[in-house]
Amino acid sequence: MDQQTLERSLVDLPLGSIRYYDQVGSTNDQAARWIAEGAPNLSLILADEQTAGRGRSGRQWITPRGVALAVSVVLYPTLEDSDVLPRMTALGALAICDALRNTYRLPAQIKWPNDVILNRRKVAGVLAEAQWTGSDLAAVVLGLGINVASASVDGAVLPASALRFPATSVEDVLGRPVDRLEMLRAVLVEFLRWRKRMGWPDFVRAWESRLAFRGEWVQVFSGRGSSDTGALPLLREGQIAGLTPDGSLKLTVRSGDVVTVQFGEVRLSPLKSEAG
Ligand code: BTN
Protein backbone atom coordinates (compact mmCIF):
# COMPACT_ATOMS: atom_id res chain seq x y z
CA MET A 1 0.00 0.00 0.00
CA ASP A 2 1.11 3.59 -0.53
CA GLN A 3 -0.30 7.13 -0.55
CA GLN A 4 -1.14 7.13 -4.26
CA THR A 5 -2.90 3.77 -4.27
CA LEU A 6 -4.88 4.73 -1.19
CA GLU A 7 -5.94 8.07 -2.66
CA ARG A 8 -6.85 6.49 -5.97
CA SER A 9 -9.08 3.86 -4.39
CA LEU A 10 -11.01 6.47 -2.38
CA VAL A 11 -11.07 9.24 -5.00
CA ASP A 12 -14.84 9.32 -5.42
CA LEU A 13 -15.67 9.48 -1.70
CA PRO A 14 -16.36 12.91 -0.14
CA LEU A 15 -13.51 12.75 2.38
CA GLY A 16 -11.15 15.51 3.52
CA SER A 17 -7.42 14.96 2.98
CA ILE A 18 -5.79 11.54 3.18
CA ARG A 19 -2.46 10.62 4.77
CA TYR A 20 -0.83 7.22 4.50
CA TYR A 21 2.01 6.01 6.75
CA ASP A 22 4.04 2.80 6.51
CA GLN A 23 4.41 2.90 10.27
CA VAL A 24 3.17 5.15 13.08
CA GLY A 25 2.81 4.92 16.84
CA SER A 26 -0.96 5.46 16.80
CA THR A 27 -3.09 6.85 13.95
CA ASN A 28 -5.32 8.52 16.59
CA ASP A 29 -2.31 10.45 17.94
CA GLN A 30 -1.28 11.38 14.42
CA ALA A 31 -4.80 12.64 13.70
CA ALA A 32 -4.78 14.71 16.91
CA ARG A 33 -1.57 16.41 15.77
CA TRP A 34 -3.04 17.00 12.33
CA ILE A 35 -6.11 18.68 13.84
CA ALA A 36 -3.77 21.18 15.53
CA GLU A 37 -2.39 21.96 12.05
CA GLY A 38 -5.91 22.40 10.61
CA ALA A 39 -6.92 19.01 9.19
CA PRO A 40 -10.13 19.34 7.14
CA ASN A 41 -13.32 17.60 8.25
CA LEU A 42 -13.43 13.88 7.31
CA SER A 43 -9.68 13.66 6.85
CA LEU A 44 -8.32 10.16 7.05
CA ILE A 45 -5.12 8.62 8.34
CA LEU A 46 -4.19 5.05 7.56
CA ALA A 47 -1.12 3.19 8.78
CA ASP A 48 0.14 -0.12 7.49
CA GLU A 49 1.61 -0.80 10.93
CA GLN A 50 1.06 0.71 14.39
CA THR A 51 3.75 0.36 17.02
CA ALA A 52 1.81 1.96 19.89
CA GLY A 53 -1.84 1.52 18.88
CA ARG A 54 -4.30 2.26 21.65
CA GLY A 55 -7.54 0.54 22.59
CA ARG A 56 -10.23 1.57 25.04
CA SER A 57 -9.60 1.78 28.78
CA GLY A 58 -5.87 2.23 28.30
CA ARG A 59 -5.38 -1.13 26.60
CA GLN A 60 -2.93 -1.64 23.76
CA TRP A 61 -4.06 -2.43 20.23
CA ILE A 62 -1.68 -4.38 18.04
CA THR A 63 -1.54 -3.68 14.29
CA PRO A 64 1.16 -5.77 12.63
CA ARG A 65 2.37 -4.73 9.18
CA GLY A 66 0.19 -5.56 6.19
CA VAL A 67 -2.54 -7.66 7.81
CA ALA A 68 -5.03 -5.30 9.42
CA LEU A 69 -6.69 -1.92 9.00
CA ALA A 70 -5.74 0.90 11.37
CA VAL A 71 -7.58 4.06 10.41
CA SER A 72 -8.48 7.35 12.07
CA VAL A 73 -11.04 9.84 10.79
CA VAL A 74 -11.17 13.51 11.84
CA LEU A 75 -14.67 14.80 12.57
CA TYR A 76 -15.83 18.24 13.59
CA PRO A 77 -19.18 17.77 15.34
CA THR A 78 -21.95 20.21 14.48
CA LEU A 79 -24.47 21.69 16.89
CA GLU A 80 -26.97 19.05 15.76
CA ASP A 81 -24.71 16.30 17.06
CA SER A 82 -26.17 15.37 20.44
CA ASP A 83 -24.71 12.62 22.66
CA VAL A 84 -21.68 13.01 20.46
CA LEU A 85 -19.20 10.49 21.84
CA PRO A 86 -21.58 7.53 22.18
CA ARG A 87 -22.95 8.23 18.72
CA MET A 88 -19.53 8.72 17.15
CA THR A 89 -18.41 5.43 18.62
CA ALA A 90 -21.57 3.75 17.40
CA LEU A 91 -20.99 5.33 13.99
CA GLY A 92 -17.65 3.56 13.72
CA ALA A 93 -19.08 0.24 14.89
CA LEU A 94 -22.11 0.50 12.57
CA ALA A 95 -19.90 1.32 9.59
CA ILE A 96 -17.69 -1.73 10.13
CA CYS A 97 -20.64 -3.97 10.99
CA ASP A 98 -22.61 -2.97 7.89
CA ALA A 99 -19.59 -3.28 5.59
CA LEU A 100 -19.11 -6.84 6.82
CA ARG A 101 -22.82 -7.57 6.39
CA ASN A 102 -23.52 -5.84 3.09
CA THR A 103 -20.26 -6.37 1.20
CA TYR A 104 -19.05 -9.67 2.65
CA ARG A 105 -22.40 -11.18 3.74
CA LEU A 106 -20.97 -11.91 7.18
CA PRO A 107 -23.20 -12.06 10.30
CA ALA A 108 -21.46 -9.16 12.06
CA GLN A 109 -22.92 -7.79 15.28
CA ILE A 110 -22.08 -5.04 17.75
CA LYS A 111 -21.00 -5.96 21.24
CA TRP A 112 -22.22 -2.91 23.11
CA PRO A 113 -20.96 -0.31 23.17
CA ASN A 114 -18.55 -0.52 20.28
CA ASP A 115 -16.86 -3.81 19.46
CA VAL A 116 -17.70 -5.57 16.23
CA ILE A 117 -17.94 -9.31 16.57
CA LEU A 118 -18.27 -12.28 14.25
CA ASN A 119 -19.39 -15.63 15.65
CA ARG A 120 -18.99 -14.27 19.19
CA ARG A 121 -15.39 -13.23 18.60
CA LYS A 122 -14.06 -9.70 18.32
CA VAL A 123 -13.06 -8.69 14.81
CA ALA A 124 -12.82 -4.91 15.20
CA GLY A 125 -12.72 -2.14 17.79
CA VAL A 126 -13.50 1.57 17.82
CA LEU A 127 -11.84 4.31 19.85
CA ALA A 128 -13.46 7.77 19.72
CA GLU A 129 -11.38 10.51 21.33
CA ALA A 130 -12.61 14.06 21.88
CA GLN A 131 -10.64 17.28 21.66
CA TRP A 132 -11.97 20.18 23.74
CA THR A 133 -11.56 23.92 23.50
CA GLY A 134 -12.48 24.92 27.04
CA SER A 135 -15.86 23.28 27.56
CA ASP A 136 -16.64 23.11 23.82
CA LEU A 137 -16.17 19.92 21.89
CA ALA A 138 -13.82 20.96 19.09
CA ALA A 139 -13.15 17.72 17.25
CA VAL A 140 -13.40 13.97 17.47
CA VAL A 141 -10.85 11.46 16.27
CA LEU A 142 -12.57 8.22 15.39
CA GLY A 143 -10.13 5.31 15.33
CA LEU A 144 -11.09 2.04 13.71
CA GLY A 145 -9.04 -1.13 14.07
CA ILE A 146 -10.04 -4.18 12.02
CA ASN A 147 -8.43 -7.62 12.11
CA VAL A 148 -8.38 -8.46 8.42
CA ALA A 149 -6.02 -11.45 8.11
CA SER A 150 -5.29 -14.26 10.58
CA ALA A 151 -1.89 -12.82 11.39
CA SER A 152 -3.54 -9.78 12.97
CA VAL A 153 -4.76 -11.98 15.82
CA ASP A 154 -1.84 -14.35 15.86
CA GLY A 155 -0.82 -15.61 19.30
CA ALA A 156 2.74 -14.66 18.40
CA VAL A 157 1.67 -11.02 18.33
CA LEU A 158 -0.52 -10.94 21.39
CA PRO A 159 -0.84 -14.00 23.66
CA ALA A 160 -4.42 -15.22 24.13
CA SER A 161 -4.01 -14.63 27.88
CA ALA A 162 -3.69 -10.88 27.19
CA LEU A 163 -7.04 -10.74 25.42
CA ARG A 164 -10.16 -10.04 27.45
CA PHE A 165 -12.42 -11.41 24.75
CA PRO A 166 -11.69 -14.04 22.08
CA ALA A 167 -10.58 -12.52 18.77
CA THR A 168 -10.94 -13.47 15.13
CA SER A 169 -10.24 -11.98 11.71
CA VAL A 170 -12.39 -11.30 8.66
CA GLU A 171 -10.41 -13.78 6.56
CA ASP A 172 -10.69 -16.50 9.22
CA VAL A 173 -14.47 -16.30 9.10
CA LEU A 174 -14.82 -15.63 5.37
CA GLY A 175 -12.38 -18.38 4.39
CA ARG A 176 -10.74 -16.38 1.61
CA PRO A 177 -8.29 -13.49 1.25
CA VAL A 178 -9.67 -9.97 1.59
CA ASP A 179 -8.29 -6.91 -0.16
CA ARG A 180 -7.72 -4.33 2.58
CA LEU A 181 -8.38 -1.35 0.31
CA GLU A 182 -11.64 -2.85 -0.89
CA MET A 183 -12.63 -3.45 2.71
CA LEU A 184 -11.66 0.08 3.76
CA ARG A 185 -13.77 1.49 0.95
CA ALA A 186 -16.77 -0.60 2.00
CA VAL A 187 -16.40 0.65 5.60
CA LEU A 188 -16.09 4.29 4.50
CA VAL A 189 -19.16 4.06 2.25
CA GLU A 190 -21.22 2.85 5.22
CA PHE A 191 -19.54 5.40 7.46
CA LEU A 192 -20.51 8.32 5.20
CA ARG A 193 -24.06 6.97 4.87
CA TRP A 194 -24.54 6.73 8.65
CA ARG A 195 -22.73 10.01 9.38
CA LYS A 196 -25.58 11.89 7.68
CA ARG A 197 -28.15 10.05 9.76
CA MET A 198 -26.50 10.21 13.18
CA GLY A 199 -29.17 12.47 14.63
CA TRP A 200 -32.08 10.43 13.34
CA PRO A 201 -34.04 7.94 15.47
CA ASP A 202 -33.24 5.15 13.00
CA PHE A 203 -29.56 5.52 13.92
CA VAL A 204 -30.05 4.17 17.44
CA ARG A 205 -32.57 1.63 16.12
CA ALA A 206 -29.93 0.35 13.68
CA TRP A 207 -27.35 0.18 16.48
CA GLU A 208 -29.90 -1.72 18.60
CA SER A 209 -30.88 -4.13 15.84
CA ARG A 210 -27.25 -5.21 15.42
CA LEU A 211 -26.67 -5.80 19.15
CA ALA A 212 -25.00 -9.08 20.02
CA PHE A 213 -26.21 -11.27 22.91
CA ARG A 214 -29.81 -9.95 22.81
CA GLY A 215 -31.80 -11.75 25.51
CA GLU A 216 -28.66 -13.38 26.91
CA TRP A 217 -27.28 -12.96 30.41
CA VAL A 218 -24.28 -10.67 30.43
CA GLN A 219 -22.03 -8.98 32.93
CA VAL A 220 -21.02 -5.36 32.56
CA PHE A 221 -17.76 -4.34 34.17
CA SER A 222 -16.26 -0.95 34.81
CA GLY A 223 -13.29 -0.61 32.46
CA ARG A 224 -11.86 2.42 34.21
CA GLY A 225 -8.30 2.21 35.40
CA SER A 226 -8.01 -1.40 34.31
CA SER A 227 -4.90 -3.14 33.13
CA ASP A 228 -4.82 -5.96 30.58
CA THR A 229 -4.65 -8.58 33.30
CA GLY A 230 -6.29 -7.01 36.37
CA ALA A 231 -9.80 -7.93 37.53
CA LEU A 232 -12.49 -5.39 36.69
CA PRO A 233 -15.24 -4.30 39.10
CA LEU A 234 -18.66 -5.76 38.19
CA LEU A 235 -21.26 -3.04 37.60
CA ARG A 236 -24.33 -5.02 36.56
CA GLU A 237 -25.54 -8.44 35.55
CA GLY A 238 -28.68 -8.95 33.49
CA GLN A 239 -30.28 -9.95 30.19
CA ILE A 240 -29.80 -7.57 27.28
CA ALA A 241 -33.17 -5.96 26.52
CA GLY A 242 -32.06 -3.30 24.01
CA LEU A 243 -30.97 0.33 23.96
CA THR A 244 -32.51 3.57 25.20
CA PRO A 245 -32.85 6.46 22.69
CA ASP A 246 -29.50 7.87 23.91
CA GLY A 247 -27.71 4.56 23.30
CA SER A 248 -27.55 3.35 26.92
CA LEU A 249 -27.84 -0.42 27.40
CA LYS A 250 -31.10 -1.78 28.88
CA LEU A 251 -30.67 -4.83 31.08
CA THR A 252 -33.38 -6.92 32.72
CA VAL A 253 -31.91 -7.85 36.09
CA ARG A 254 -32.84 -10.86 38.27
CA SER A 255 -35.64 -9.01 40.07
CA GLY A 256 -37.30 -8.38 36.68
CA ASP A 257 -36.54 -4.65 36.79
CA VAL A 258 -35.06 -3.01 33.73
CA VAL A 259 -31.94 -0.95 34.50
CA THR A 260 -29.80 1.11 32.16
CA VAL A 261 -26.03 1.23 31.83
CA GLN A 262 -24.64 4.40 30.34
CA PHE A 263 -22.06 4.45 27.62
CA GLY A 264 -18.56 4.99 29.01
CA GLU A 265 -15.57 3.06 30.23
CA VAL A 266 -17.45 -0.22 30.44
CA ARG A 267 -16.91 -3.69 29.13
CA LEU A 268 -19.50 -6.37 28.50
CA SER A 269 -19.09 -10.15 28.65
CA PRO A 270 -21.71 -12.84 27.99
CA LEU A 271 -22.05 -15.27 30.90
CA LYS A 272 -21.91 -18.15 28.42
CA SER A 273 -18.53 -17.38 26.91
CA GLU A 274 -18.57 -19.04 23.46
CA ALA A 275 -21.13 -20.60 21.16
CA GLY A 276 -21.08 -24.29 20.34
C1 BTN B 1 -10.77 -1.20 21.34
O1 BTN B 1 -11.43 -2.15 20.95
O2 BTN B 1 -10.28 -1.15 22.47
C2 BTN B 1 -10.56 -0.04 20.38
C3 BTN B 1 -9.46 -0.31 19.43
C4 BTN B 1 -9.22 0.84 18.47
C5 BTN B 1 -7.97 0.63 17.64
C6 BTN B 1 -7.81 1.67 16.57
S1 BTN B 1 -6.58 1.22 15.37
C7 BTN B 1 -6.64 2.81 14.69
C8 BTN B 1 -6.76 3.79 15.84
N1 BTN B 1 -5.46 4.16 16.36
C9 BTN B 1 -5.27 3.73 17.61
O3 BTN B 1 -4.25 3.90 18.30
N2 BTN B 1 -6.36 3.07 18.03
C10 BTN B 1 -7.41 3.06 17.03
Boltz pocket constraint, residues with backbone or C-beta under 6 A from the ligand:
constraints:
  - pocket:
      binder: B
      contacts: [[A, 25], [A, 26], [A, 27], [A, 28], [A, 29], [A, 50], [A, 52], [A, 53], [A, 54], [A, 55], [A, 56], [A, 57], [A, 59], [A, 61], [A, 63], [A, 69], [A, 70], [A, 71], [A, 72], [A, 114], [A, 115], [A, 124], [A, 125], [A, 126], [A, 127], [A, 142], [A, 143], [A, 144], [A, 145], [A, 146]]
      max_distance: 6.0
